[in-house]
Amino acid sequence: MKMKSIKNVLLVVASVALLGACSDPSTSKADQLRHSYTNCINTSNGEADKLATCQTILESLKKEKAHEAFANKETVRVIDYQKCLTARKTGDGQSYAEDCGKIWQEIKANNSPSAMK
């Protein structure tokens, strides 16, 4: 009797493991890229050097149909932010600080956990 229940438990465990392996890999790859990009943005703290790494992930995200529209819009935001940082360094820093802050807040808002849903 005990042997039969152990076999049943093992059968259930094997079934769960097998069903877990049957998930759509392309969907999970696209979602993993999106999560990687979001994590990159959230850890970059607006630093231009770190944003370059995020842009590499963003380029890969553009190739994923599920996230293509997001990636295209986000590319414009990131480029605008980098231009703003450059202008801030070379020009009047105070006048650009507010604009850069607004762009950065928009990028952060688009990569918050609630925006991922």
ABEGO torsion letter per residue (X at the ends): XAAAAAAAAAAAAAAAAAAAAABBAAAAAAAAAAAAAAAAAAAAGGBAAAAAAAAAAAAAAAABAAAAAAAAAAAAAAAAAAAAAAAAAABBAAAAAAAAAAAAAAAAAAABAAAAX
